[in-house]
Amino acid sequence: MKLLDDYTTKLRELQTTDLREYVRNYLIHKSVERLLETAIQTCLDIGRHLIASEGWRYPEENKEVFRVLADEQVIPRELLARLEDMAGFRNVLVHEYAEIQHRKVYDNLKHDLGDFDKFASAIVTYLNRPSANEEKPKTARERRATYAARAPKSRKRKTAK
């Protein structure tokens, strides 16, 4: 989540760039492309990690990561289409870099960064939800601490003398 916040903070710093300067300045548009790519990949990684840790169905493709999260009520349904578009846009940035349209990337920079915030908020809300089988609600940090305390300790092997 910290990485996602770092990427979106840097992207917001570049939002003040006008389209003409964006297109003209190679360092700016390449920075925005890479930051968007890594921010989207971070969302996908967070989603895949959560899916694996909860034991939900395996997503076969990037877009499906967000579908699984929506099916499991982690992210709101109204955000799903935007996140699926985000996954598709990541593929363009990664695989079709020779054909990237500056206007499309610039529009994402100017108008779509809030989707990252909505995703992060949904993940945090899910992680901080009360557990169903406990009388006192616990945060994700408290649940992890409980799990760590129950995890078996590694045993030292006794050697024959």
Z-matrix of the N, CA and C atoms (Angstrom, degrees):
N
C 1 1.452
C 2 1.530 1 109.61
N 3 1.318 2 115.49 1 -34.72
C 4 1.468 3 119.79 2 178.94
C 5 1.528 4 110.02 3 -63.57
N 6 1.326 5 116.95 4 -43.20
C 7 1.467 6 119.86 5 177.99
C 8 1.523 7 111.44 6 -60.68
N 9 1.311 8 116.95 7 -44.08
C 10 1.457 9 120.96 8 179.19
C 11 1.522 10 110.43 9 -59.92
N 12 1.315 11 116.36 10 -43.36
C 13 1.460 12 120.73 11 177.92
C 14 1.533 13 110.79 12 -62.83
N 15 1.323 14 117.49 13 -41.36
C 16 1.467 15 121.04 14 178.44
C 17 1.524 16 111.13 15 -62.04
N 18 1.334 17 116.72 16 -45.21
C 19 1.466 18 120.03 17 -179.04
C 20 1.527 19 111.27 18 -64.14
N 21 1.313 20 117.07 19 -44.71
C 22 1.471 21 119.02 20 -178.01
C 23 1.527 22 111.20 21 -69.43
N 24 1.319 23 117.82 22 -32.44
C 25 1.466 24 120.66 23 176.02
C 26 1.532 25 110.05 24 -62.98
N 27 1.315 26 116.32 25 -44.62
C 28 1.474 27 120.31 26 178.68
C 29 1.532 28 110.88 27 -65.62
N 30 1.317 29 116.88 28 -39.41
C 31 1.463 30 119.89 29 177.20
C 32 1.524 31 111.23 30 -63.32
N 33 1.311 32 117.04 31 -39.73
C 34 1.474 33 119.96 32 179.07
C 35 1.530 34 111.38 33 -64.14
N 36 1.316 35 116.58 34 -32.70
C 37 1.468 36 119.97 35 176.45
C 38 1.524 37 110.91 36 -63.93
N 39 1.328 38 116.71 37 -29.78
C 40 1.461 39 121.08 38 -178.85
C 41 1.527 40 113.23 39 -90.01
N 42 1.328 41 117.82 40 -6.69
C 43 1.471 42 121.44 41 -179.15
C 44 1.521 43 113.39 42 -63.55
N 45 1.302 44 117.65 43 -24.06
C 46 1.469 45 120.34 44 -177.82
C 47 1.526 46 112.60 45 -75.27
N 48 1.317 47 117.17 46 -10.73
C 49 1.462 48 121.43 47 179.26
C 50 1.525 49 109.55 48 -68.02
N 51 1.340 50 116.45 49 133.74
C 52 1.474 51 117.91 50 176.50
C 53 1.532 52 109.07 51 -82.35
N 54 1.327 53 115.85 52 163.52
C 55 1.459 54 121.49 53 -173.66
C 56 1.533 55 111.68 54 -58.99
N 57 1.300 56 117.67 55 -42.24
C 58 1.471 57 120.57 56 -178.41
C 59 1.527 58 111.33 57 -61.07
N 60 1.319 59 116.39 58 -45.77
C 61 1.467 60 121.11 59 178.57
C 62 1.531 61 110.10 60 -67.16
N 63 1.314 62 116.30 61 -38.71
C 64 1.460 63 121.19 62 178.76
C 65 1.532 64 110.46 63 -57.82
N 66 1.328 65 117.29 64 -49.47
C 67 1.459 66 122.19 65 -178.38
C 68 1.531 67 110.71 66 -67.01
N 69 1.314 68 117.00 67 -40.85
C 70 1.455 69 121.89 68 -176.51
C 71 1.527 70 112.78 69 -70.18
N 72 1.325 71 116.58 70 -36.61
C 73 1.460 72 120.67 71 -172.31
C 74 1.530 73 111.13 72 -93.96
N 75 1.322 74 114.77 73 103.98
C 76 1.466 75 121.88 74 -178.08
C 77 1.527 76 111.66 75 -56.00
N 78 1.316 77 117.64 76 -43.14
C 79 1.464 78 120.44 77 -177.53
C 80 1.526 79 111.83 78 -64.83
N 81 1.301 80 116.72 79 -35.83
C 82 1.466 81 119.56 80 179.15
C 83 1.522 82 110.16 81 -69.47
N 84 1.341 83 117.51 82 -52.67
C 85 1.472 84 116.55 83 -175.24
C 86 1.524 85 112.19 84 -69.02
N 87 1.304 86 118.99 85 -32.58
C 88 1.471 87 119.44 86 176.10
C 89 1.532 88 110.89 87 -70.30
N 90 1.324 89 117.71 88 -35.48
C 91 1.470 90 120.89 89 176.41
C 92 1.524 91 110.58 90 -63.98
N 93 1.322 92 116.63 91 -45.12
C 94 1.464 93 120.76 92 179.82
C 95 1.531 94 109.90 93 -62.77
N 96 1.318 95 117.38 94 -45.41
C 97 1.460 96 120.71 95 179.40
C 98 1.527 97 110.65 96 -57.57
N 99 1.312 98 116.60 97 -48.28
C 100 1.470 99 120.11 98 -177.75
C 101 1.523 100 111.38 99 -67.50
N 102 1.326 101 117.71 100 -41.39
C 103 1.465 102 120.15 101 178.89
C 104 1.528 103 111.34 102 -64.37
N 105 1.321 104 117.19 103 -40.75
C 106 1.471 105 119.68 104 176.53
C 107 1.527 106 110.65 105 -63.96
N 108 1.323 107 116.38 106 -44.18
C 109 1.466 108 120.28 107 179.13
C 110 1.529 109 110.98 108 -58.64
N 111 1.333 110 116.99 109 -47.85
C 112 1.468 111 119.67 110 -177.08
C 113 1.524 112 111.78 111 -71.92
N 114 1.310 113 118.29 112 -32.17
C 115 1.470 114 120.68 113 176.69
C 116 1.533 115 109.94 114 -66.27
N 117 1.322 116 116.47 115 -44.02
C 118 1.465 117 120.29 116 178.83
C 119 1.529 118 109.91 117 -65.06
N 120 1.329 119 116.40 118 -44.00
C 121 1.466 120 119.80 119 179.31
C 122 1.524 121 110.57 120 -62.27
N 123 1.306 122 117.64 121 -35.86
C 124 1.461 123 121.40 122 177.58
C 125 1.526 124 110.51 123 -63.19
N 126 1.325 125 117.48 124 -42.47
C 127 1.472 126 120.69 125 176.07
C 128 1.521 127 110.35 126 -60.30
N 129 1.320 128 116.45 127 -44.32
C 130 1.462 129 120.28 128 178.86
C 131 1.526 130 111.30 129 -62.78
N 132 1.325 131 116.63 130 -41.49
C 133 1.474 132 120.78 131 179.51
C 134 1.523 133 111.06 132 -65.29
N 135 1.317 134 116.62 133 -43.17
C 136 1.469 135 120.55 134 177.15
C 137 1.525 136 109.38 135 -60.19
N 138 1.326 137 116.30 136 -46.30
C 139 1.462 138 120.65 137 179.32
C 140 1.514 139 112.22 138 -61.05
N 141 1.312 140 117.63 139 -46.59
C 142 1.473 141 121.24 140 179.45
C 143 1.529 142 111.16 141 -62.79
N 144 1.313 143 116.94 142 -39.89
C 145 1.466 144 120.41 143 179.13
C 146 1.533 145 110.43 144 -63.26
N 147 1.319 146 116.13 145 -45.03
C 148 1.464 147 120.38 146 179.42
C 149 1.529 148 110.81 147 -64.29
N 150 1.311 149 116.51 148 -43.39
C 151 1.465 150 121.44 149 178.94
C 152 1.530 151 110.24 150 -59.36
N 153 1.313 152 116.58 151 -45.49
C 154 1.471 153 120.23 152 -179.62
C 155 1.525 154 111.08 153 -66.18
N 156 1.331 155 116.80 154 -43.73
C 157 1.469 156 118.79 155 -176.84
C 158 1.529 157 112.17 156 -68.98
N 159 1.332 158 117.41 157 -27.24
C 160 1.462 159 120.76 158 179.20
C 161 1.534 160 112.05 159 -90.67
N 162 1.335 161 117.12 160 -10.75
C 163 1.463 162 120.25 161 179.10
C 164 1.517 163 113.77 162 75.61
N 165 1.321 164 118.03 163 26.73
C 166 1.459 165 121.11 164 179.22
C 167 1.523 166 109.99 165 -80.30
N 168 1.335 167 116.03 166 171.85
C 169 1.463 168 120.56 167 -176.87
C 170 1.534 169 110.57 168 -59.74
N 171 1.310 170 114.33 169 145.01
C 172 1.464 171 121.90 170 -176.45
C 173 1.528 172 111.13 171 -74.94
N 174 1.327 173 117.79 172 127.19
C 175 1.468 174 120.09 173 177.11
C 176 1.532 175 110.48 174 -80.59
N 177 1.311 176 116.75 175 125.68
C 178 1.465 177 121.82 176 -177.74
C 179 1.530 178 112.74 177 -77.80
N 180 1.327 179 117.03 178 -24.91
C 181 1.458 180 120.90 179 -179.31
C 182 1.525 181 109.06 180 -140.12
N 183 1.325 182 115.80 181 167.70
C 184 1.463 183 119.98 182 -175.64
C 185 1.524 184 113.34 183 -57.72
N 186 1.320 185 117.29 184 -46.09
C 187 1.468 186 119.61 185 -178.36
C 188 1.524 187 111.64 186 -59.40
N 189 1.319 188 115.35 187 -32.39
C 190 1.457 189 119.61 188 -177.36
C 191 1.532 190 112.24 189 -68.89
N 192 1.316 191 117.10 190 -23.00
C 193 1.471 192 119.76 191 175.65
C 194 1.526 193 108.95 192 -55.11
N 195 1.318 194 116.09 193 -47.32
C 196 1.458 195 120.42 194 -178.05
C 197 1.532 196 111.50 195 -71.51
N 198 1.329 197 117.23 196 -32.51
C 199 1.473 198 120.03 197 176.78
C 200 1.529 199 110.77 198 -63.76
N 201 1.338 200 116.12 199 -43.06
C 202 1.465 201 119.93 200 178.61
C 203 1.527 202 109.67 201 -62.57
N 204 1.323 203 117.22 202 -43.86
C 205 1.468 204 120.22 203 179.42
C 206 1.526 205 111.35 204 -62.60
N 207 1.317 206 117.29 205 -36.72
C 208 1.469 207 120.39 206 177.03
C 209 1.523 208 110.49 207 -70.09
N 210 1.335 209 117.33 208 -42.39
C 211 1.467 210 121.16 209 178.81
C 212 1.527 211 111.57 210 -60.83
N 213 1.327 212 115.86 211 -33.64
C 214 1.465 213 120.79 212 -179.44
C 215 1.538 214 112.08 213 -90.42
N 216 1.320 215 115.56 214 8.25
C 217 1.465 216 123.52 215 176.39
C 218 1.531 217 113.53 216 61.36
N 219 1.327 218 115.10 217 34.84
C 220 1.463 219 120.55 218 174.53
C 221 1.522 220 108.92 219 -86.31
N 222 1.313 221 116.32 220 -45.36
C 223 1.463 222 121.07 221 177.43
C 224 1.521 223 108.89 222 -111.03
N 225 1.320 224 117.51 223 149.10
C 226 1.465 225 119.51 224 179.45
C 227 1.528 226 111.98 225 -69.34
N 228 1.322 227 116.26 226 144.85
C 229 1.471 228 122.23 227 179.92
C 230 1.526 229 112.13 228 -56.32
N 231 1.341 230 116.55 229 -36.06
C 232 1.464 231 119.11 230 -177.41
C 233 1.525 232 112.77 231 -68.56
N 234 1.324 233 117.78 232 -14.49
C 235 1.467 234 121.84 233 177.44
C 236 1.530 235 111.51 234 -93.12
N 237 1.315 236 117.93 235 -16.32
C 238 1.458 237 122.50 236 -172.44
C 239 1.529 238 113.15 237 -56.83
N 240 1.302 239 118.68 238 -50.56
C 241 1.473 240 120.89 239 -176.66
C 242 1.526 241 111.08 240 -60.63
N 243 1.319 242 116.54 241 -39.00
C 244 1.469 243 119.94 242 179.89
C 245 1.529 244 110.94 243 -67.09
N 246 1.332 245 116.74 244 -38.74
C 247 1.460 246 120.21 245 178.47
C 248 1.534 247 111.48 246 -70.36
N 249 1.322 248 116.79 247 -36.45
C 250 1.466 249 119.75 248 175.19
C 251 1.529 250 110.31 249 -63.57
N 252 1.332 251 117.05 250 -41.52
C 253 1.464 252 120.48 251 175.72
C 254 1.527 253 110.33 252 -61.06
N 255 1.329 254 115.51 253 -38.82
C 256 1.451 255 121.32 254 178.99
C 257 1.540 256 110.22 255 -60.50
N 258 1.319 257 117.07 256 -44.25
C 259 1.467 258 121.19 257 178.79
C 260 1.527 259 110.72 258 -62.67
N 261 1.319 260 116.94 259 -40.94
C 262 1.460 261 120.84 260 176.77
C 263 1.518 262 111.83 261 -65.00
N 264 1.326 263 116.23 262 -39.19
C 265 1.463 264 121.18 263 178.70
C 266 1.524 265 110.77 264 -65.30
N 267 1.328 266 116.92 265 -36.31
C 268 1.467 267 121.09 266 176.71
C 269 1.524 268 110.01 267 -59.97
N 270 1.338 269 116.57 268 -41.01
C 271 1.460 270 119.99 269 178.83
C 272 1.527 271 111.69 270 -63.36
N 273 1.316 272 117.03 271 -37.49
C 274 1.467 273 120.69 272 176.00
C 275 1.526 274 109.43 273 -62.65
N 276 1.326 275 116.80 274 -46.42
C 277 1.463 276 120.43 275 -179.01
C 278 1.528 277 112.15 276 -62.06
N 279 1.317 278 116.33 277 -37.65
C 280 1.466 279 120.73 278 -176.34
C 281 1.526 280 112.39 279 -81.97
N 282 1.323 281 117.22 280 -43.82
C 283 1.460 282 120.45 281 -169.48
C 284 1.526 283 115.06 282 -104.74
N 285 1.315 284 117.37 283 -18.83
C 286 1.465 285 119.47 284 -177.43
C 287 1.524 286 111.06 285 -120.67
N 288 1.332 287 115.31 286 37.79
C 289 1.460 288 121.31 287 -174.01
C 290 1.522 289 113.66 288 -59.10
N 291 1.323 290 118.22 289 -24.80
C 292 1.462 291 120.19 290 178.91
C 293 1.523 292 112.00 291 -75.40
N 294 1.327 293 117.27 292 -17.08
C 295 1.462 294 121.11 293 -175.74
C 296 1.522 295 113.29 294 -116.78
N 297 1.312 296 117.55 295 17.80
C 298 1.466 297 120.89 296 -177.84
C 299 1.523 298 109.88 297 -65.65
N 300 1.312 299 114.92 298 131.78
C 301 1.463 300 120.67 299 178.11
C 302 1.530 301 108.85 300 -92.40
N 303 1.322 302 115.54 301 119.45
C 304 1.463 303 120.22 302 -177.60
C 305 1.524 304 112.22 303 -55.75
N 306 1.312 305 116.89 304 -40.15
C 307 1.468 306 120.67 305 -176.96
C 308 1.541 307 111.08 306 -61.89
N 309 1.326 308 116.51 307 -41.03
C 310 1.466 309 120.94 308 -179.83
C 311 1.538 310 110.71 309 -64.25
N 312 1.320 311 116.81 310 -45.63
C 313 1.464 312 120.48 311 179.19
C 314 1.524 313 109.88 312 -64.51
N 315 1.330 314 116.16 313 -43.67
C 316 1.460 315 121.04 314 -179.89
C 317 1.529 316 110.80 315 -61.74
N 318 1.314 317 117.45 316 -41.44
C 319 1.472 318 120.79 317 177.52
C 320 1.533 319 111.01 318 -61.98
N 321 1.332 320 116.61 319 -40.45
C 322 1.465 321 119.98 320 175.89
C 323 1.522 322 110.66 321 -62.22
N 324 1.308 323 116.86 322 -42.88
C 325 1.466 324 121.49 323 178.58
C 326 1.529 325 110.71 324 -60.43
N 327 1.304 326 116.84 325 -44.57
C 328 1.461 327 121.48 326 -174.95
C 329 1.533 328 113.70 327 -76.41
N 330 1.331 329 117.71 328 -32.78
C 331 1.458 330 119.37 329 -167.56
C 332 1.530 331 116.94 330 -121.72
N 333 1.326 332 118.84 331 -13.54
C 334 1.465 333 118.71 332 -169.25
C 335 1.530 334 115.73 333 -115.83
N 336 1.314 335 118.32 334 5.17
C 337 1.465 336 118.98 335 -178.15
C 338 1.529 337 112.44 336 -66.23
N 339 1.301 338 117.48 337 -24.15
C 340 1.464 339 121.04 338 177.91
C 341 1.521 340 112.88 339 -62.57
N 342 1.335 341 116.81 340 -23.44
C 343 1.469 342 120.08 341 177.80
C 344 1.528 343 111.04 342 -64.16
N 345 1.324 344 116.40 343 -34.80
C 346 1.463 345 119.78 344 176.61
C 347 1.526 346 110.28 345 -64.33
N 348 1.321 347 116.30 346 -41.20
C 349 1.475 348 120.89 347 179.35
C 350 1.525 349 110.82 348 -64.52
N 351 1.325 350 116.79 349 -42.35
C 352 1.471 351 120.63 350 179.45
C 353 1.522 352 110.78 351 -64.69
N 354 1.331 353 116.47 352 -40.59
C 355 1.460 354 120.64 353 177.70
C 356 1.528 355 109.95 354 -62.28
N 357 1.321 356 116.54 355 -50.19
C 358 1.473 357 120.86 356 -178.59
C 359 1.518 358 110.89 357 -59.89
N 360 1.314 359 116.73 358 -42.79
C 361 1.461 360 120.99 359 179.68
C 362 1.525 361 111.21 360 -61.91
N 363 1.327 362 116.56 361 -41.91
C 364 1.467 363 120.48 362 179.16
C 365 1.527 364 111.03 363 -64.29
N 366 1.312 365 117.15 364 -40.92
C 367 1.471 366 121.18 365 179.13
C 368 1.522 367 110.15 366 -64.55
N 369 1.326 368 116.98 367 -46.98
C 370 1.470 369 120.83 368 -179.93
C 371 1.528 370 110.31 369 -61.88
N 372 1.316 371 116.90 370 -42.99
C 373 1.468 372 120.76 371 178.24
C 374 1.530 373 110.16 372 -59.58
N 375 1.327 374 116.52 373 -44.22
C 376 1.464 375 119.57 374 179.53
C 377 1.531 376 110.83 375 -63.37
N 378 1.318 377 117.20 376 -46.38
C 379 1.465 378 120.76 377 -177.38
C 380 1.522 379 112.79 378 -65.67
N 381 1.314 380 117.30 379 -27.30
C 382 1.471 381 121.13 380 -178.31
C 383 1.524 382 113.17 381 -97.03
N 384 1.327 383 117.37 382 7.73
C 385 1.463 384 120.21 383 179.68
C 386 1.529 385 109.35 384 -69.73
N 387 1.312 386 116.49 385 153.68
C 388 1.466 387 119.04 386 174.60
C 389 1.526 388 110.15 387 -68.68
N 390 1.301 389 116.24 388 144.64
C 391 1.472 390 120.52 389 175.32
C 392 1.515 391 108.91 390 -75.36
N 393 1.321 392 117.21 391 143.02
C 394 1.462 393 122.21 392 -174.54
C 395 1.525 394 113.36 393 -67.69
N 396 1.318 395 118.20 394 -32.68
C 397 1.464 396 121.26 395 -173.03
C 398 1.528 397 114.22 396 -97.57
N 399 1.300 398 118.13 397 14.01
C 400 1.454 399 120.17 398 -178.15
C 401 1.516 400 109.62 399 -117.99
N 402 1.335 401 115.18 400 143.13
C 403 1.459 402 117.82 401 -179.15
C 404 1.530 403 111.78 402 -72.70
N 405 1.330 404 117.88 403 -35.80
C 406 1.461 405 121.43 404 179.60
C 407 1.533 406 108.54 405 -105.16
N 408 1.325 407 118.59 406 126.82
C 409 1.463 408 119.84 407 179.38
C 410 1.528 409 110.85 408 -60.71
N 411 1.333 410 115.60 409 138.51
C 412 1.454 411 121.19 410 178.80
C 413 1.519 412 109.42 411 -123.57
N 414 1.318 413 115.04 412 148.43
C 415 1.456 414 120.09 413 175.87
C 416 1.523 415 108.46 414 -81.74
N 417 1.325 416 116.03 415 169.93
C 418 1.464 417 120.70 416 178.36
C 419 1.526 418 110.33 417 -59.07
N 420 1.301 419 117.58 418 -39.39
C 421 1.468 420 121.38 419 179.74
C 422 1.532 421 110.36 420 -62.18
N 423 1.318 422 117.15 421 -43.55
C 424 1.470 423 120.50 422 178.91
C 425 1.524 424 110.97 423 -65.88
N 426 1.353 425 117.26 424 -38.47
C 427 1.464 426 119.88 425 178.14
C 428 1.522 427 110.96 426 -64.79
N 429 1.328 428 117.28 427 -40.83
C 430 1.469 429 120.12 428 178.47
C 431 1.517 430 110.89 429 -64.52
N 432 1.329 431 117.38 430 -40.09
C 433 1.467 432 120.84 431 178.90
C 434 1.518 433 110.72 432 -63.41
N 435 1.322 434 117.54 433 -40.16
C 436 1.462 435 121.96 434 177.74
C 437 1.523 436 110.11 435 -63.14
N 438 1.326 437 115.84 436 -44.15
C 439 1.466 438 119.94 437 179.42
C 440 1.527 439 110.20 438 -63.18
N 441 1.340 440 117.20 439 -44.95
C 442 1.468 441 121.06 440 -178.62
C 443 1.519 442 110.96 441 -60.70
N 444 1.328 443 117.34 442 -37.02
C 445 1.464 444 121.33 443 179.85
C 446 1.524 445 111.13 444 -68.00
N 447 1.341 446 117.30 445 -30.47
C 448 1.471 447 120.98 446 -179.07
C 449 1.515 448 112.60 447 -87.15
N 450 1.335 449 117.35 448 -17.41
C 451 1.467 450 120.48 449 -176.04
C 452 1.524 451 109.77 450 -64.06
N 453 1.326 452 116.67 451 139.80
C 454 1.468 453 119.04 452 -179.05
C 455 1.525 454 110.83 453 -66.33
N 456 1.296 455 115.28 454 139.51
C 457 1.464 456 121.30 455 177.28
C 458 1.520 457 108.16 456 -79.90
N 459 1.326 458 115.93 457 146.93
C 460 1.461 459 117.76 458 176.62
C 461 1.522 460 108.59 459 -71.29
N 462 1.294 461 114.94 460 139.48
C 463 1.470 462 119.57 461 -177.52
C 464 1.508 463 109.61 462 -99.98
N 465 1.318 464 114.59 463 138.09
C 466 1.456 465 118.84 464 176.19
C 467 1.514 466 108.44 465 -75.88
N 468 1.269 467 114.68 466 138.71
C 469 1.451 468 120.55 467 -179.90
C 470 1.526 469 110.41 468 -80.88
N 471 1.300 470 116.25 469 131.38
C 472 1.459 471 120.50 470 177.40
C 473 1.519 472 108.56 471 -81.62
N 474 1.295 473 114.24 472 133.76
C 475 1.458 474 118.69 473 178.35
C 476 1.521 475 109.58 474 -104.12
N 477 1.301 476 115.87 475 145.50
C 478 1.479 477 120.98 476 179.01
C 479 1.515 478 109.68 477 -75.08
N 480 1.326 479 115.94 478 139.27
C 481 1.459 480 120.15 479 -179.75
C 482 1.487 481 110.87 480 -101.99
